Amino acid sequence: MHFETHFMLDREHYAECFDQSMIVKGPQKPRIAFMVGLSLAGIFFLFFTNVQGLLAWFFFGIAILEFFSYKYRRAWWLTRQMMSKNAGNKITLIFDENGIENKSLYINNLLAWPSIKSFHETPAGYMLNLQQGGQQYITKSCLDSQLQAYIQQKLSNKKIENELTKN
């Protein structure tokens, strides 16, 4: 079987990727101990050493940066993705017996079915966990019901493996 679909790599797609990956990962917690440790180091260098205050303010700055990187992590991630050279381009996904082929102006990649270790189905797509440790997200917005059934069929044994490892 051979299926082909297209979507635009726009801000809405990136937002969906981020939001769905947060569902899979679960709620993230700020690294409070790290921020407190940096602040304490700043206080130590500011009040208890003869080192110039610049080093202390460096530690305070890093603690503040860590706080804002947590608070605005979604906006920061979306901005970084939108600055990539592939942002705004049309992506072609080809599903066949070999795997999932991803084609665009800058990237041509084949994700073979055996290279997928497990997957999680989210309300809006599929989060694929790869053998080499990465993740790949496929949105359902560009997939018709026949293609979704094909993906389910190809990944059915992967989901079973994933459920067995949880028990």
N, C-alpha and C positions, 0 to 999 in steps of 0.2 A: 504494500500500500504506500501511497505517496500523497502527502498533504502539504499544502503551501499556504501561508498566511502572512499578513503584513501589519505593521504598526509603526507609529512615529515615536521616536525616542525623545519625548518632550517632558516638561516639568510634571505633568499629571502622571505620566508613567513612572518617573523616578519617585514621586511622592507615594504612589501605590507600592512600589518595591520596598521603600523604607518602612511604611506602615505595616505591610504584611510580614516583613522580616522581624518587626518588633513583636508581632503576635507569636511567631515561632520561638523567638529568644526569650520572651517573657519580659516583665518589667525590669528596667535597668535601674540600678541604684547609683547615686553619686559616690565618688570615692572620697568620702568625708575624712577618713583617716589620713589620706594623702594630702588633702588641703590643709588640715590642721597641722600636720607635720611640717609642711612648707611654711605655714604661718609661724609656728614655734621656732623654726630655724631662722626666719627673718627677725623675730623678736630677739633671739639669742645673739645674732650678729649685730643688731642695732644697739642693744643695751649692754652686752656683756663682753664685747671684744673691742679691740682697738682698730678693727678693720673699718674702712670707710662705709658709710651708710648705703652705698651703691649696691653692695652685695646683698644687704638686707632687703632693699627694695626690689631686687631681682627675684628673691624668694617670694615676696608678697605678690609681685606681678604674676609669677607662675601660678600661685594659688588662685588668684583672681581669674586668670586665663582658664584654669581647670574648671572653675565654677561655671563660667560662661560657656565653655565647651560642652558641659553637661546640659545646662539650661536650654541652650539653643542648638542642640546636636542635630535636630531634623533640618533646620534652616541651613546650618553649616554644611551638612552632607549634601543637601539639594543644590546649594550654590556650587560646591566642588564638582558635582556631576554635570551641572549645566555648563561649566567651563571646559568640559572635555571636548575633544574635537569631534566626537561622534554624536554629540547632543544635537537634536533637531533633525537628524537624518531618518530616513525610512529604513526599517529593519525588516528583512525577509526571514521567516522561519520555515524551514523545510523539515517535515517529519517523515521518515521512511524507516526501512528495516535496519539501516546502519546506525541511526540515531537522530539527533536534532541538529540541523545545520543552521547556523546563524550567519546571515550575509548582510553586509552594509557597505557603504562607501569605503570604510577603513578597516573593517574586520570581516574575515571569513573564518569561521570556526565550526568544527564538527564535534559535538558532544555525543560520544558513542553510548548506547544503552548500557553496556557492561561497566562503564566508568561512573555510573550513578550508584552510589552506595545505598541511599535511602531517600525518601521524600516526605514532605508534609503538605497536605492539601489545606489551603487556607480558603476563606470565603471568596477571595478574588483571584486565586491562582495556585501555582504549585511551587514550593521551595524545594529545589533539588540539592541534596548533599552529595558532593562528589568524592570519589575514592582518594583523590589527591588533597582533599581537605577544604576545597572551596565550596561556594554555594552559587546556585544559579536560580533566578526567579523567572517564571513564565506566567504571564498574565492570562486570565481566562477571557478578558474583554475581546481578544481577537480570535478566540477559538470557538468554533461551532460545536454543537453537541456530539456530532460524529467524531470530530478530532479529539474532544475530551474523552470520549469512550476509548479511542485508540490509545491515548496516553495512559489512561487507567489500566488498559489491558497490558501495555508494555511495562508498566511499573508495578503491576499487582504483586509480583514476587518480591519486589524491593520493599513494599509496605509491610509485608509479612515479616521480612527480616528485621525491619525497624521495630515492629511491635514485639518480636521475640527478644530483642536485646533490652527492652524496657523491663521485662519480667524477670 
